[in-house]
Amino acid sequence: MEPEAGQTGRNRVEGTVTAVLFRNEENGYTVLKLDSGDRGEITAVGCMPGAAPGEVLELEGSWGRHPSYGEQFKAETVSRRMPVGEKAVFEYLASGAVKGIRAGLARQIVDHFGEETLEIIENDPDRLCEIRGVSPKRARAIGEDFRQKMGMRRLAEFLSEHRLPLSAAMPLYKRFGDYAVDVVHDNPYLLADRALEIPFSQVDALAIELGVAGDDPQRVESALIFELDHNADNGHVFLPEQKLLNATAALIGVEGDCLTAGLDALIERGEVVREDIAGVTACYPAGLYAAECYVAMRLGEMCGAEIAPPKGLGRLIDKIQREQGITYAQQQRTAVELAASRQVMLLTGGPGTGKTTSLRGVLALFETLGLETALAAPTGRAAKRMGETCGVDAVTIHRLLETKLDPYTGQLAFTKNQDDPLEVDAVIVDETSMVDVSLMAALLAALRGDCRLVLVGDPDQLPSVGPGNVLDHLIRSGVVPAVALTEIFRQARESAIVMNAHGVNRGTAPQLTNKAGDFFYMGRRDAARTVDTIVELCQTRLPQNMGIPAEQIQVLTPTRKRGAGTAALNRALQEALNPAADGKGERAFGPFIFREGDRVMQVKNNYDLFWEDPATGAKDLGVFNGDIGTILEVDAGGITVSFDGRLVAYPPELLGELEPAYAVTVHKAQGSEYRAVILALSDVPPSLLARGVLYTAITRARELFILVGSGELMAQMVANDRQTRRYSALRTRLLRETGREA
């Protein structure tokens, strides 16, 4: 007996396809009707490329209920049988499953060839010319289309049989065609390609199942690459050779010469670069090695380039001050003066130290000098905030560089590069702490030889999500001309948010008994009470008592899991702030229910998603990791999200790129600023109890910060200034490039 909709667990259904309601030809996502016998006709959704009426499917997955379309079966694995019998074969062909065949021709073909019809179409399509009106060209086209569908079918069945994600079928078939199954049989580790998003453990299990030996070179080399890629995701640009070998040995359970032989083979092919630097023998993925070397080389050149300051610079700065109605502090004036005479500079400082005022001064100077200046930041929200504070348009670095996907490699590429540089005289980048080494390399490659660069950031914030710790290495190298703003201005000193942020940075815990106007602590003993209190704050207390609506409150937490992580908080906040209601569309996808009115976040860069702004008529491609928007509409075709007025339509198969964002991790909030921030601090893993996490959370708040949870955990965070070491040699390379190597 099948479970009712909404029950959990893994279930099986079998039936004959009666109709295909929706199909995405790019990735195989399909919605279809299935005659399942006693249960009647059901709706099934999932990756079922080429599925057509008449064929029998055996599906394994789970039940769910769509608010508009009722009960659905979400297929995770699919086993398929071609139609058997003349009636079923006719229905299959008449459905349009094979390009070039419709009902009339389908009847003639089945009447002529009977039960051998499908075998003849696939293996001897020239015989279709026996049917009146079918030319040799048409016969070959029909055979080719059917053969491709069978190739895709066999690939999907192979993946399903081995419980691998069916979403990999389409990209594999596009790459290897009809030979995809054979290619994967020969080297199953091709499935470990990061673009396919298949866990290495699953790929490795398949390989062992297919008879790959434990010390097979393919296995060893793939494991080495996986370890480098996995550690790049954790921020490392390289791994020390012995650490790489040890980690790989632990991963696949082999030791000895086969590991060093595998590494040597990767180095010989240029996939890995080995170099003695910064006191270790470093092993780099080739792309990260090239990026780190290029950043050091280009910045080294720019550091050595001095620009003659304009005559009367002092009078020029005085004029800018009068126009802005402000008098710069000495450090701020120094920053503007430095921008006048250096091609590259750093401008750093914490909250309340006048970074924005200094940045405006530099921008005004460049405008006065007639320099075309571009403003950019790593995220959409950071760019929007930068534009608002400076009074001019700012964009994401990706958009500045005109991001695209390389159609041959499927990898990120930029239109703006050495061959087609940016048509600007200066670039100012805010939130530089978030820029990883690969993005910095791409930005530098797009600058003309005489283009100026100003990098602005807070060195005490968390480092970039991607590999490297660029801002930290630039500062510690001492090579890049820099101004560090340290004076906290009087107005900022009146803010407990600002003062507590600086105190945390110095290792001083906030006074939790201090009922300051913009910084509050609400102690809660356990995760459940922490979540309940946060829901109450967002739903009633802050909107009613302080006039801060829920949409201007951002809940942060160090962790995704556990009792007060983003998963638990988002469920509770969605139920409180945007409950289900008649007429309000919603759609279940994975562990989430997406509902009209929900706050959601894009969790990966997608350079092919189309957006348009109805207010301005602007249209473009690209939605980026960390962008936060609101669901406007949920229907059969998917979900429409507004990202600050830019509308993006998500088809069902891309919903995995969205997550609820009533609560987000502190890392995800980098570069953003919110009117009110609530930090949930309960049941946090020890690895996340770090000073930088607390400092970053506090500095996201503009008007109000509330810490809900454990004061003891907060004290542990303040005391823990140990920063996780990231393997990178950018500082050493910068010193080499400028002849200052110790």
Helices and strands as residue ranges (DSSP letters): E 11-23, E 29-35, G 37-39, E 41-47, E 56-66, E 70-81, H 86-94, H 103-113, G 114-116, H 117-123, G 125-130, H 136-161, G 166-168, H 169-176, G 177-179, H 180-186, G 188-192, G 194-196, H 200-209, H 217-233, E 239-240, H 241-252, H 257-268, E 272-277, E 280-285, H 286-303, H 313-324, H 330-341, E 344-349, H 355-368, E 373-377, H 380-390, E 395-396, H 397-400, E 403-405, E 412-414, E 426-429, G 432-434, H 437-445, E 452-457, H 470-477, E 482-485, H 490-493, H 496-506, E 519-523, H 527-536, I 537-541, H 542-545, G 550-552, E 553-557, H 566-577, E 586-589, E 592-595, E 599-602, E 606-612, E 619-623, E 628-635, E 638-643, E 646-650, G 652-657, E 658-660, E 663-665, G 667-669, E 674-681, G 686-688, H 691-698, E 701-709, H 711-719, H 730-737
